[in-house]
Each structure stands twice: as structure tokens, then as C-alpha cells.
Amino acid sequence: MRKWFICLFLIFSFSYTSQVHAFSKQVIQRGAVGDDVIELQARLQYLGFYRGKIDGVFGWRTYWALRNFQYKFKLPVDGLAGETTKKKLVRASKYYKSFVHNNLRKGNTFTHYGGVPLSKQVKVRQTKAKNQTTAKKTTNTRSNSKQTAVKRVKAAAVNVPNGFSQNDIQLMANAVHGEARGEPYIGQVAVAAVILNRINSPSFPNTVAGVIFEPGAFTAVADGQIWLTPNETSRKAVLDALNGWDPSGGALYYFNPNTATNGWIWSRPQIKRIGRHIFCK
């Protein structure tokens, strides 16, 4: 009887200890700040969904990463970290609280990605410092090789404009795929351009996520097709739009005349037709 009681006590104690370090009871949502958000970002980063800075501020990057996690784990996709979502995060990830908070206090740049032991992360920082010292002593041949490699990296990054994150690009690709797959390529670029035109317009939200998730703005959000996996064509169309190509002619709206049921959209000044879509101001 005594052994049975001790076993129960140990199980309860272990369970309680695990819960102490796994969030508070509050629902975490966009705009929240503090330790819960730090843990949320760290766990999402551990799983590879969040690649932003762990700063304890629940912004759009955290919101999008959380929605991706919810979609991947077949949870209700609402961008809210409630009880069910937090439990799934705790089961699926690890959170080294002291490691994260110590590095935040010191102002260190660090990663919390899964599969990388903490000791190895420290060694990575030390190795980088040694490499910087060694690099000064390298031969001209190695120096030239390094410069060539840097040029290649820069060339590969030219097509991703400043001010837009990888999450922004991914979200836009999802929207283009959900709204315009099957359309000619120029039509897919035009849809991406409409999103950017709205961001630049004072009549709409000024972020990618704000525009796309504005209530009633996009059919793909309403019917769930926003969560279909986009193809490479959709991503390429987004990059072309981000780099300045606007086949829509500055449009803020578009619609399919064969399926449009809102009479208001017909009142908008039309610019052109591309594929099945009419683009308008």
C-alpha cells in the first residue's frame, strides 16, 4: 500500500513539475508580450515553424508560424494558442527555459532549433570566433574563393526584396495558389500585385497578413484553400510582383465575372482582363 502511494506521489510530482514550465493558463494571441510568448516562439522555432527573433512579442511572424503549426498538426487554424494548441506544442517540442532566458538577458544571438544540443550551440559560437581569427591568415587563393562564394550568396538573395520576410513570401504564395492556380502565369503575378497594391493603399492594412486575412477579402481564405501547399510557380509569381512587375495596372480588386455574386464589385472601374479575372480599381 505504501509503495503504491509513493508511486502515485512520484507520478503526480513529475506531471506537476512538467506543467509548471509549460505556459500559463492564458490564451496567447497577437499583441501579447511576455514569458508565454517567449516560450511559444521558442517551441515554434524548435519545430522549425518560426525563424524570427525570440523577443516575447507576438507579432505577425509569430502569428503565421502558429497557424502553420496548427495546420500541420490538424488543429483548428485560428492563430490563438489556447489549451489544446499549447498541449500539442508541449508534446511535440522541447523548451530549455533557462538557456533561452539567459541568452536573452545577455543579448546573445542564438538558435533554439530542434536536434541541436545546447552544448554544440555554444561550440558553434566558439568555432566561429576561431574561424574569424584564422581567416585573417588565409592565402590569397582561399580569400578569392571566399569572395566568390559570398558573391554567389548575394546573387541568390537579390530576388528577395528588403522589408518582406520569408513568412510574407510563403503567405503570399499560399494566397496566389489558392486564388489563381490554373490561371496564366501573368494572371498569378497580377493577383500577387493586387496584394502589394493593397498594402501600399491607405484603405487597407499595411502588412501581408493583414491584407490577406482581412474579413471577406479573399475567397481562398473563406473556403480554406489558402492552406493548400503552393507550387513553385506561385512562389515565382510572388517574387516577380515583389520585384516590381504589376500586370494588373495598379488594381486593388479582381473578380471572376462567371462566379461573382456581389453587385458592388461590378461598379468598380475596370482596368483589364487577364485569364478569368477582371482587374479593377
BALUMVO-674645 format. One line per field, with one value per residue (C-alpha): residue number from 1; residue in three letters; x, y, z. Coordinates in steps of 0.05 Angstrom, whole numbers, padded with zeros to 5 digits. Last residue first. Layout:
BEGIN
k <- NUM; ... .
r <- ALA; ... .
X <- X; ... .
Y <- Y; ... .
Z <- Z; ... .
This chain:
BEGIN
k <- 281; 280; 279; 278; 277; 276; 275; 274; 273; 272; 271; 270; 269; 268; 267; 266; 265; 264; 263; 262; 261; 260; 259; 258; 257; 256; 255; 254; 253; 252; 251; 250; 249; 248; 247; 246; 245; 244; 243; 242; 241; 240; 239; 238; 237; 236; 235; 234; 233; 232; 231; 230; 229; 228; 227; 226; 225; 224; 223; 222; 221; 220; 219; 218; 217; 216; 215; 214; 213; 212; 211; 210; 209; 208; 207; 206; 205; 204; 203; 202; 201; 200; 199; 198; 197; 196; 195; 194; 193; 192; 191; 190; 189; 188; 187; 186; 185; 184; 183; 182; 181; 180; 179; 178; 177; 176; 175; 174; 173; 172; 171; 170; 169; 168; 167; 166; 165; 164; 163; 162; 161; 160; 159; 158; 157; 156; 155; 154; 153; 152; 151; 150; 149; 148; 147; 146; 145; 144; 143; 142; 141; 140; 139; 138; 137; 136; 135; 134; 133; 132; 131; 130; 129; 128; 127; 126; 125; 124; 123; 122; 121; 120; 119; 118; 117; 116; 115; 114; 113; 112; 111; 110; 109; 108; 107; 106; 105; 104; 103; 102; 101; 100; 99; 98; 97; 96; 95; 94; 93; 92; 91; 90; 89; 88; 87; 86; 85; 84; 83; 82; 81; 80; 79; 78; 77; 76; 75; 74; 73; 72; 71; 70; 69; 68; 67; 66; 65; 64; 63; 62; 61; 60; 59; 58; 57; 56; 55; 54; 53; 52; 51; 50; 49; 48; 47; 46; 45; 44; 43; 42; 41; 40; 39; 38; 37; 36; 35; 34; 33; 32; 31; 30; 29; 28; 27; 26; 25; 24; 23; 22; 21; 20; 19; 18; 17; 16; 15; 14; 13; 12; 11; 10; 9; 8; 7; 6; 5; 4; 3; 2; 1 .
r <- LYS; CYS; PHE; ILE; HIS; ARG; GLY; ILE; ARG; LYS; ILE; GLN; PRO; ARG; SER; TRP; ILE; TRP; GLY; ASN; THR; ALA; THR; ASN; PRO; ASN; PHE; TYR; TYR; LEU; ALA; GLY; GLY; SER; PRO; ASP; TRP; GLY; ASN; LEU; ALA; ASP; LEU; VAL; ALA; LYS; ARG; SER; THR; GLU; ASN; PRO; THR; LEU; TRP; ILE; GLN; GLY; ASP; ALA; VAL; ALA; THR; PHE; ALA; GLY; PRO; GLU; PHE; ILE; VAL; GLY; ALA; VAL; THR; ASN; PRO; PHE; SER; PRO; SER; ASN; ILE; ARG; ASN; LEU; ILE; VAL; ALA; ALA; VAL; ALA; VAL; GLN; GLY; ILE; TYR; PRO; GLU; GLY; ARG; ALA; GLU; GLY; HIS; VAL; ALA; ASN; ALA; MET; LEU; GLN; ILE; ASP; ASN; GLN; SER; PHE; GLY; ASN; PRO; VAL; ASN; VAL; ALA; ALA; ALA; LYS; VAL; ARG; LYS; VAL; ALA; THR; GLN; LYS; SER; ASN; SER; ARG; THR; ASN; THR; THR; LYS; LYS; ALA; THR; THR; GLN; ASN; LYS; ALA; LYS; THR; GLN; ARG; VAL; LYS; VAL; GLN; LYS; SER; LEU; PRO; VAL; GLY; GLY; TYR; HIS; THR; PHE; THR; ASN; GLY; LYS; ARG; LEU; ASN; ASN; HIS; VAL; PHE; SER; LYS; TYR; TYR; LYS; SER; ALA; ARG; VAL; LEU; LYS; LYS; LYS; THR; THR; GLU; GLY; ALA; LEU; GLY; ASP; VAL; PRO; LEU; LYS; PHE; LYS; TYR; GLN; PHE; ASN; ARG; LEU; ALA; TRP; TYR; THR; ARG; TRP; GLY; PHE; VAL; GLY; ASP; ILE; LYS; GLY; ARG; TYR; PHE; GLY; LEU; TYR; GLN; LEU; ARG; ALA; GLN; LEU; GLU; ILE; VAL; ASP; ASP; GLY; VAL; ALA; GLY; ARG; GLN; ILE; VAL; GLN; LYS; SER; PHE; ALA; HIS; VAL; GLN; SER; THR; TYR; SER; PHE; SER; PHE; ILE; LEU; PHE; LEU; CYS; ILE; PHE; TRP; LYS; ARG; MET .
X <- -00192; -00205; -00178; -00224; -00204; -00214; -00149; -00126; -00180; -00164; -00173; -00245; -00273; -00311; -00386; -00384; -00353; -00415; -00462; -00430; -00446; -00382; -00377; -00373; -00347; -00286; -00262; -00204; -00191; -00138; -00110; -00046; -00042; -00055; 00009; 00049; 00122; 00162; 00208; 00155; 00110; 00163; 00177; 00103; 00098; 00158; 00124; 00061; 00101; 00138; 00074; 00032; 00010; -00064; -00077; -00106; -00157; -00196; -00262; -00261; -00186; -00186; -00245; -00204; -00223; -00284; -00251; -00179; -00135; -00097; -00088; -00067; -00022; 00016; 00021; -00005; -00079; -00124; -00153; -00085; -00061; 00010; -00011; -00069; -00023; 00020; -00040; -00061; 00010; 00004; -00060; -00026; 00033; -00017; -00051; 00017; 00027; -00038; -00092; -00095; -00077; -00105; -00137; -00109; -00042; -00036; -00057; -00008; 00048; 00030; 00036; 00103; 00130; 00108; 00137; 00203; 00203; 00189; 00223; 00282; 00267; 00280; 00306; 00377; 00386; 00417; 00465; 00486; 00502; 00541; 00580; 00598; 00623; 00667; 00695; 00711; 00747; 00787; 00808; 00826; 00872; 00900; 00923; 00889; 00917; 00860; 00811; 00843; 00819; 00748; 00750; 00766; 00707; 00661; 00685; 00667; 00596; 00588; 00615; 00559; 00507; 00540; 00530; 00456; 00445; 00419; 00361; 00307; 00322; 00333; 00380; 00424; 00441; 00462; 00433; 00458; 00388; 00361; 00416; 00399; 00325; 00333; 00381; 00340; 00276; 00302; 00237; 00227; 00175; 00117; 00084; 00090; 00064; 00005; -00013; -00007; -00053; -00106; -00104; -00105; -00050; -00092; -00074; -00142; -00127; -00165; -00114; -00091; -00018; 00007; -00049; -00038; 00037; 00026; -00023; 00030; 00083; 00035; 00020; 00093; 00112; 00052; 00073; 00070; 00127; 00170; 00234; 00255; 00275; 00244; 00251; 00186; 00158; 00222; 00200; 00248; 00227; 00155; 00177; 00220; 00166; 00114; 00161; 00179; 00105; 00088; 00145; 00120; 00080; 00012; -00007; -00028; -00056; -00037; -00096; -00079; -00067; 00008; 00058; 00095; 00147; 00099; 00066; 00127; 00136; 00063; 00068; 00131; 00100; 00037; 00076; 00121; 00061; 00026; 00088; 00095; 00023; 00031; 00094; 00056; 00000 .
Y <- 01000; 00939; 00872; 00824; 00751; 00691; 00699; 00771; 00824; 00898; 00962; 00962; 01019; 00987; 00982; 00908; 00894; 00922; 00870; 00815; 00747; 00738; 00668; 00679; 00750; 00725; 00782; 00830; 00887; 00939; 00944; 00982; 00961; 00888; 00865; 00894; 00873; 00909; 00859; 00838; 00820; 00777; 00744; 00729; 00698; 00654; 00630; 00612; 00576; 00535; 00503; 00524; 00474; 00485; 00526; 00586; 00538; 00544; 00567; 00637; 00647; 00626; 00672; 00733; 00799; 00778; 00791; 00818; 00757; 00771; 00845; 00839; 00780; 00819; 00882; 00954; 00941; 00971; 01040; 01075; 01036; 01008; 00942; 00940; 00948; 00891; 00844; 00866; 00851; 00779; 00772; 00803; 00754; 00697; 00728; 00734; 00660; 00641; 00618; 00546; 00566; 00636; 00644; 00587; 00587; 00663; 00663; 00608; 00643; 00707; 00670; 00640; 00707; 00740; 00683; 00690; 00762; 00824; 00890; 00880; 00849; 00775; 00769; 00791; 00734; 00684; 00737; 00753; 00680; 00674; 00737; 00709; 00645; 00685; 00726; 00662; 00632; 00696; 00693; 00620; 00636; 00697; 00653; 00651; 00685; 00733; 00674; 00641; 00695; 00693; 00617; 00618; 00663; 00620; 00558; 00589; 00605; 00535; 00506; 00540; 00511; 00443; 00445; 00463; 00401; 00416; 00369; 00422; 00494; 00542; 00589; 00643; 00717; 00739; 00799; 00773; 00773; 00738; 00685; 00670; 00668; 00617; 00571; 00575; 00556; 00498; 00483; 00417; 00404; 00360; 00345; 00417; 00444; 00397; 00419; 00492; 00482; 00448; 00500; 00561; 00590; 00630; 00636; 00607; 00543; 00489; 00434; 00383; 00383; 00416; 00467; 00486; 00493; 00536; 00579; 00588; 00608; 00660; 00690; 00690; 00727; 00774; 00797; 00764; 00800; 00757; 00772; 00706; 00733; 00702; 00632; 00603; 00537; 00496; 00454; 00487; 00554; 00540; 00519; 00581; 00628; 00600; 00601; 00674; 00689; 00659; 00698; 00766; 00801; 00792; 00832; 00770; 00717; 00674; 00645; 00649; 00587; 00597; 00563; 00497; 00500; 00487; 00432; 00387; 00395; 00377; 00314; 00293; 00306; 00268; 00208; 00210; 00214; 00157; 00113; 00131; 00112; 00045; 00032; 00047; 00000 .
Z <- -01182; -01226; -01250; -01286; -01275; -01320; -01357; -01351; -01360; -01356; -01317; -01294; -01253; -01195; -01201; -01218; -01150; -01116; -01147; -01105; -01135; -01176; -01207; -01282; -01276; -01237; -01193; -01182; -01135; -01118; -01188; -01204; -01277; -01261; -01296; -01237; -01240; -01186; -01153; -01103; -01162; -01193; -01125; -01116; -01186; -01170; -01107; -01145; -01198; -01145; -01123; -01063; -01010; -00997; -00935; -00971; -01000; -00935; -00965; -00934; -00941; -01014; -01027; -01008; -00975; -00935; -00868; -00875; -00872; -00936; -00924; -00851; -00866; -00919; -00876; -00885; -00875; -00929; -00948; -00940; -01002; -01003; -00973; -01022; -01081; -01053; -01051; -01121; -01146; -01122; -01162; -01223; -01217; -01219; -01281; -01316; -01303; -01337; -01288; -01265; -01195; -01182; -01114; -01072; -01106; -01102; -01029; -01010; -01048; -01010; -00944; -00963; -00985; -00920; -00879; -00917; -00893; -00935; -00919; -00966; -01033; -01046; -01117; -01099; -01049; -01098; -01123; -01052; -01038; -01103; -01087; -01019; -01050; -01099; -01041; -01003; -01063; -01071; -00997; -01004; -01062; -01028; -00971; -00903; -00842; -00830; -00835; -00775; -00728; -00756; -00754; -00680; -00665; -00707; -00670; -00603; -00627; -00655; -00591; -00552; -00600; -00592; -00517; -00527; -00569; -00639; -00660; -00654; -00667; -00609; -00643; -00614; -00618; -00549; -00513; -00446; -00416; -00478; -00474; -00401; -00418; -00473; -00435; -00371; -00408; -00449; -00484; -00520; -00575; -00597; -00530; -00506; -00572; -00572; -00501; -00522; -00581; -00539; -00483; -00527; -00571; -00620; -00694; -00713; -00750; -00711; -00701; -00754; -00732; -00796; -00796; -00724; -00736; -00797; -00757; -00703; -00753; -00783; -00715; -00694; -00758; -00749; -00680; -00611; -00575; -00528; -00566; -00598; -00666; -00728; -00756; -00731; -00758; -00750; -00691; -00642; -00671; -00654; -00584; -00575; -00602; -00555; -00496; -00509; -00519; -00451; -00419; -00441; -00495; -00527; -00590; -00629; -00583; -00524; -00486; -00412; -00369; -00362; -00407; -00398; -00343; -00285; -00326; -00325; -00250; -00238; -00280; -00245; -00176; -00194; -00219; -00157; -00110; -00145; -00139; -00065; -00052; -00087; -00046; 00018; 00000 .
